Amino acid sequence: MTRREASRGTTLARRRDHAARQSSLREHNLAVVCRTVFASPTPISRARLAAETGMTRSTVSRLTEELVRAGLIAERDADGSGRPGRPAVPLAPAGGSVAGLGLHVNVDYMAGRVVDLTGAVLAEEILEGDFEGSDPAEVLPRAAALAARLVRSAAAGGARVARACLGLPGLVDSGSGRLLLAPNLGWRDVTPSALMGSGMLPGDVPLEIDNDAHLAAYGIAHAAPGRVAERDTFVYVAGDVGVGAAIVSGGRVVGGQHGWAGEIGHVSVEPVGPACHCGARGCLEVYAGRHAVLAAAGLPASSTGSDLAAAVASGDARARSAVDRAAWALGIALASTVNIVDVDEIVLGTGFVPLVDALCPGIDKELRVRTLAAPWSAVTLRAAPVDPTPAATGGAVRALESVITDPASWIGGTAVTAAV
């Protein structure tokens, strides 16, 4: 190789390296601008974006134009504050363009919800059923058909589904997309995507699998896609047929080493207590799970939490005793959780919501006695927002996270933006 050829090769390599660095810088800056727009509780101007991100106004303008063209953010009506000069055009998440799909298969229903970047629900469907001890090869294709209908509905309105999240009540290996165990469904070692088939989603739309309580908690921890709620650190506990939980810190669900954290339903309340579906004895679920509480209250298995709350309010002694026993068991399990993870707020979700007033005194009593830090830090109990399908909602919001945090991958292309 001649000296001139070697010099030319070195120059080309430097150019490629420079282009790669510039492309990486563009991707980083797009993500910063996009996250800042979505995190703002109100529409934000380009000037304020520049101030908050530390970028020049010209760079912010170029990046926001890319995001507007991609349908991720939108321009709102100009600021009519009456200040002199050109009015600012505020930016906000775009509605009806890009959406996330959340799916949930539970013991007694399956549900799906499509949510756009503003948090608006574009399509939803709930199907009642009895899936306890069911065959996943029969149930999951029905969930796939539900997903396909929702994707078509969103597309008819002009929205494109970017990603889907499926919530299941059990141990999920998110990395491999496998459900390891769902005791109340009677499912073990299931790969949902294989049973759901490839036709439910467009070919480029990935499907993620996660624990349903984790997805529900993620939704509660976010006021809207990309925007963390004001109260963003808590333990979420839900009471369907089983009892699931999630630990949330700063808006992020703490999954633990394998993503299995939060299985509070199988914390032992009484080591020699009644047998549980999981094979152990005295688990929280056999005291606070819906079937267990309804049976103890002498109510039909088809009764709802509202039915049980009405029975307690009417003075039904058996119902009152069943709820008190559930509160006692929840208090023991939650006190242990608070001692370990150090949170000062507990959110009671799904089946527990109608019973919050009846449950809280008993839970609080155990927390005050069993939480070591109780004299210095009280634990607040609150009900989750009313939502018939919280895991589907949280799944849809979670499905949009990658679009907001990595918009360059959604936009595509390798155009280089000038340096800041």
C-alpha positions in Angstrom: 0.0 0.0 0.0 1.4 3.4 -1.0 1.6 6.3 1.5 -1.2 8.1 -0.4 -3.5 5.1 -0.2 -2.8 4.7 3.5 -3.5 8.3 4.1 -6.8 8.1 2.2 -7.8 5.0 4.2 -7.1 6.8 7.4 -9.1 9.8 6.3 -12.1 7.6 5.4 -11.9 5.9 8.7 -11.9 9.2 10.6 -14.9 10.4 8.6 -16.8 7.2 9.4 -15.9 7.6 13.1 -17.0 11.2 13.0 -20.3 10.3 11.3 -20.9 7.6 13.9 -20.2 10.0 16.8 -22.6 12.6 15.2 -25.3 10.0 14.7 -24.9 8.8 18.3 -25.1 12.4 19.5 -28.3 13.0 17.4 -29.9 9.8 19.0 -28.9 11.0 22.5 -30.2 14.5 21.9 -33.5 13.3 20.4 -34.0 11.1 23.4 -33.3 14.0 25.8 -35.7 16.4 24.0 -38.4 13.7 23.7 -38.2 12.7 27.4 -38.3 16.4 28.4 -41.5 17.1 26.4 -43.2 14.0 27.8 -42.1 14.6 31.4 -43.6 18.2 31.4 -47.1 18.4 33.0 -48.0 21.2 30.5 -47.0 22.0 26.9 -43.5 23.3 26.7 -41.9 25.9 24.3 -38.8 25.4 22.3 -37.1 28.1 24.2 -37.8 26.4 27.5 -36.7 23.1 26.0 -33.4 24.7 25.1 -33.0 26.0 28.6 -33.9 22.7 30.3 -31.7 20.5 28.1 -28.7 22.9 27.7 -28.9 22.7 23.9 -28.9 25.6 21.4 -32.3 26.8 20.2 -31.3 25.8 16.6 -30.5 22.3 17.6 -33.7 22.0 19.6 -35.7 23.3 16.6 -34.2 20.7 14.3 -34.8 17.9 16.7 -38.4 18.9 17.5 -39.1 19.0 13.8 -38.0 15.4 13.5 -40.2 14.4 16.4 -43.2 16.3 15.0 -42.8 14.7 11.6 -42.6 11.3 13.2 -45.9 11.9 15.0 -44.4 11.7 18.5 -44.9 15.3 19.6 -47.3 17.9 18.3 -47.5 21.7 18.2 -50.3 23.2 20.3 -51.9 26.6 19.9 -49.5 29.5 20.2 -49.1 31.2 23.5 -51.6 34.1 23.7 -50.0 35.7 26.8 -49.9 39.1 25.1 -46.1 39.4 25.5 -44.3 41.3 22.7 -42.5 39.4 20.0 -43.4 36.2 18.1 -45.7 34.0 20.2 -44.2 30.7 21.4 -45.7 27.5 20.0 -45.8 24.9 22.8 -45.1 21.3 22.2 -46.8 18.3 23.8 -47.2 14.5 23.2 -49.0 13.8 20.0 -52.4 12.1 20.2 -53.8 9.4 18.0 -50.6 8.6 16.1 -48.4 6.1 18.0 -49.9 3.7 20.6 -49.1 0.9 23.0 -51.2 -2.2 23.5 -51.7 -3.7 26.9 -53.1 -7.3 27.4 -54.0 -9.1 30.5 -55.1 -12.7 31.0 -56.4 -13.3 34.6 -58.3 -16.1 36.2 -61.8 -14.7 35.4 -61.3 -12.4 32.5 -59.0 -11.3 29.7 -58.6 -7.7 28.6 -56.9 -5.4 26.2 -56.4 -1.7 26.0 -54.8 0.6 23.4 -53.4 3.9 24.7 -51.8 6.7 22.7 -48.9 9.0 23.7 -51.2 11.4 25.5 -52.6 8.6 27.7 -56.0 8.5 25.8 -57.7 5.2 25.4 -58.1 4.4 21.7 -59.6 1.0 22.0 -60.4 -1.6 24.7 -62.2 -4.9 25.2 -62.9 -7.1 28.3 -64.0 -10.7 28.0 -65.2 -12.5 31.0 -64.3 -16.2 31.4 -63.3 -18.9 33.8 -59.6 -19.7 33.2 -58.7 -21.3 36.5 -57.1 -24.7 35.7 -57.4 -23.9 32.0 -55.4 -25.0 29.0 -53.1 -22.2 27.7 -53.3 -23.6 24.2 -57.0 -22.8 24.2 -56.9 -19.5 26.1 -53.9 -17.7 24.6 -55.2 -17.9 21.0 -58.3 -16.1 22.2 -56.1 -13.4 23.7 -54.3 -13.2 20.3 -57.6 -12.7 18.5 -58.5 -9.9 21.0 -55.1 -8.3 20.3 -55.7 -8.4 16.6 -59.1 -6.8 16.9 -57.6 -3.9 19.0 -54.7 -3.3 16.6 -57.2 -3.1 13.7 -59.4 -0.7 15.6 -56.4 1.5 16.4 -55.3 1.4 12.8 -58.8 2.4 11.6 -58.4 5.6 13.7 -55.0 6.3 12.2 -52.8 5.0 15.1 -50.0 2.6 14.8 -49.3 0.2 17.6 -45.6 0.3 18.5 -45.3 -2.5 21.0 -47.5 -4.8 23.1 -47.2 -6.0 26.8 -49.0 -9.1 28.1 -49.6 -9.4 31.8 -50.0 -12.8 33.5 -50.5 -13.7 37.2 -47.4 -15.5 38.0 -43.6 -15.8 37.7 -42.5 -14.5 34.3 -39.0 -14.8 32.7 -39.2 -11.6 30.7 -35.9 -12.3 29.0 -37.1 -15.5 27.4 -40.7 -14.5 27.2 -41.8 -17.5 29.3 -44.4 -17.9 32.0 -42.7 -20.2 34.5 -45.6 -20.7 36.9 -49.1 -19.3 37.4 -50.7 -21.3 40.2 -54.2 -20.0 39.9 -54.3 -20.5 36.2 -52.7 -23.9 36.6 -50.1 -23.0 33.9 -46.5 -24.0 34.0 -43.6 -23.4 31.6 -45.6 -21.7 28.9 -44.3 -19.5 26.0 -47.2 -17.3 25.2 -45.9 -15.9 21.9 -45.7 -19.5 20.5 -49.3 -20.2 21.4 -50.6 -16.8 20.3 -49.2 -17.1 16.8 -47.6 -14.4 14.6 -50.9 -13.0 13.1 -52.1 -11.0 16.1 -49.6 -8.2 15.7 -47.9 -6.6 12.6 -44.6 -8.2 11.9 -42.4 -5.4 13.4 -44.4 -5.1 16.6 -42.7 -6.9 19.6 -44.6 -8.6 22.4 -43.3 -8.4 25.9 -44.4 -10.6 28.8 -44.5 -9.5 32.5 -46.2 -10.1 35.8 -49.6 -8.5 35.9 -49.1 -6.7 39.2 -45.9 -5.2 37.9 -47.7 -3.7 34.9 -50.6 -2.5 37.0 -48.2 -0.8 39.4 -46.3 0.8 36.5 -49.5 2.3 35.3 -50.3 3.8 38.7 -46.8 5.2 39.0 -47.2 7.2 35.8 -49.6 10.1 35.3 -49.3 9.7 31.5 -46.8 7.9 29.2 -43.4 9.3 29.9 -44.5 11.3 33.0 -44.0 9.9 36.5 -46.8 10.5 38.9 -46.3 12.8 41.9 -46.5 9.8 44.3 -44.0 7.5 42.7 -42.7 5.3 45.5 -45.0 2.7 47.1 -45.9 -1.0 47.4 -48.8 -2.0 45.3 -50.9 -5.0 46.4 -53.8 -6.4 44.4 -56.5 -8.8 45.4 -57.9 -10.9 42.6 -58.3 -14.7 43.1 -54.6 -14.5 44.0 -52.8 -11.7 45.8 -50.0 -10.0 43.8 -47.7 -7.1 44.6 -45.1 -4.8 43.2 -42.4 -2.6 44.7 -42.2 0.8 43.0 -39.3 3.3 43.5 -39.2 6.6 41.7 -41.7 5.4 39.2 -39.8 2.2 38.4 -40.9 -1.3 39.3 -38.2 -3.1 41.3 -38.3 -6.6 39.8 -35.3 -8.1 41.7 -32.6 -10.2 40.1 -34.9 -12.3 38.1 -37.9 -10.0 37.8 -39.9 -12.1 40.4 -40.1 -9.6 43.3 -43.5 -8.9 44.7 -44.9 -12.4 45.2 -46.5 -11.4 48.4 -49.4 -13.7 48.0 -47.1 -16.6 48.9 -45.6 -15.0 52.0 -46.4 -17.4 54.9 -48.8 -15.8 57.4 -49.2 -19.1 59.4 -46.8 -21.9 58.6 -49.3 -24.5 59.6 -52.3 -22.8 58.0 -54.5 -24.0 55.1 -53.0 -25.5 51.9 -52.3 -23.1 49.0 -52.4 -23.7 45.3 -48.6 -23.2 45.2 -48.1 -26.3 47.4 -47.1 -24.4 50.6 -49.4 -23.8 53.6 -50.6 -20.6 55.3 -49.9 -18.3 52.4 -51.5 -14.8 52.4 -53.7 -15.8 49.4 -55.6 -18.4 51.5 -56.7 -15.6 53.8 -56.9 -12.5 51.5 -57.5 -14.0 48.0 -61.0 -13.3 46.7 -62.2 -17.0 46.7 -60.9 -17.4 50.3 -62.6 -14.2 51.6 -65.9 -14.9 49.9 -65.9 -18.5 51.1 -65.2 -17.3 54.7 -68.0 -14.7 54.3 -70.5 -17.3 53.1 -71.0 -15.5 49.8 -71.2 -17.1 46.3 -67.9 -17.4 44.4 -69.4 -15.2 41.7 -69.8 -12.3 44.2 -67.8 -9.1 43.7 -65.8 -7.0 46.1 -68.6 -4.5 46.1 -71.0 -7.3 47.1 -68.7 -8.1 50.0 -68.4 -4.5 51.0 -72.2 -4.2 51.0 -72.5 -7.2 53.2 -70.1 -5.7 55.7 -71.9 -2.4 55.7 -75.2 -4.1 56.3 -73.9 -5.7 59.5 -73.3 -9.2 58.3 -71.2 -10.7 61.1 -69.7 -13.5 58.9 -68.7 -11.0 56.2 -67.2 -8.7 58.8 -65.2 -11.6 60.3 -63.9 -12.7 56.8 -62.7 -9.1 56.0 -61.1 -8.7 59.4 -59.2 -11.9 58.9 -58.0 -10.8 55.5 -56.9 -7.4 57.0 -55.0 -9.2 59.7 -53.2 -11.4 57.2 -52.5 -8.4 54.9 -51.2 -6.4 57.8 -48.7 -9.1 58.8 -47.4 -9.6 55.2 -47.2 -5.9 54.4 -45.5 -5.1 57.7 -42.7 -7.6 56.8 -42.5 -6.0 53.3 -42.2 -2.4 54.8 -39.5 -3.6 57.2 -37.5 -5.0 54.3 -38.0 -2.4 51.5 -38.6 0.8 53.6 -41.5 2.5 51.9 -44.2 4.7 53.6 -47.1 4.2 51.2 -49.2 1.1 50.3 -51.6 1.2 47.4 -54.5 -1.3 47.5 -55.6 -2.3 44.0 -58.2 -4.2 42.0 -60.3 -6.5 44.3 -59.3 -4.6 47.4 -60.5 -1.2 46.2 -64.2 -1.6 47.2 -63.1 -2.9 50.6 -60.5 -0.2 51.5 -62.6 1.4 54.2 -63.2 -2.0 55.8 -59.7 -3.3 55.4 -57.6 -0.3 56.4 -58.2 -0.3 60.2 -57.1 -3.9 60.5 -54.1 -3.5 58.2 -53.0 -0.3 60.0 -53.2 -2.0 63.4 -50.7 -4.7 62.3 -48.5 -2.2 60.6 -48.2 -0.1 63.8 -47.4 -3.1 65.9 -45.1 -5.0 63.5 -43.2 -2.2 61.6 -40.0 -1.4 63.4 -39.9 2.2 62.3 -43.6 2.9 63.0 -42.9 5.4 65.8 -40.9 7.6 63.4 -42.6 7.0 60.0 -46.3 6.2 59.5 -47.3 4.1 56.5 -50.1 5.6 54.4 -52.7 3.3 52.9 -54.7 4.4 49.8 -56.8 2.9 47.2 -55.6 2.6 43.6 -57.5 4.6 40.9 -60.7 2.8 39.8 -59.8 0.9 36.7 -61.4 -2.4 35.6 -58.2 -3.4 33.7 -55.2 -1.9 35.5 -52.6 -4.4 34.1 -53.8 -3.8 30.6 -53.6 0.0 31.2 -50.1 -0.3 32.7 -49.0 -2.6 29.9 -50.1 -0.1 27.3 -48.2 2.7 29.0 -45.1 0.5 29.5 -45.3 -0.5 25.8 -44.7 3.2 24.9 -41.7 3.6 27.1 -39.2 2.5 24.5 -40.7 5.0 21.9 -40.3 7.9 24.3 -36.8 6.9 25.6 -35.4 5.9 22.2 -37.2 7.9 19.6 -34.4 7.6 17.1 -35.1 3.8 16.7 -38.8 4.6 16.0 -37.9 7.4 13.6 -35.2 5.4 11.9 -32.6 6.9 9.5 -29.1 8.1 10.2 -29.3 11.8 9.4 -26.7 13.8 11.3 -27.7 16.9 13.2 -25.1 19.6 13.6 -23.2 19.7 16.9 -24.7 21.6 19.8 
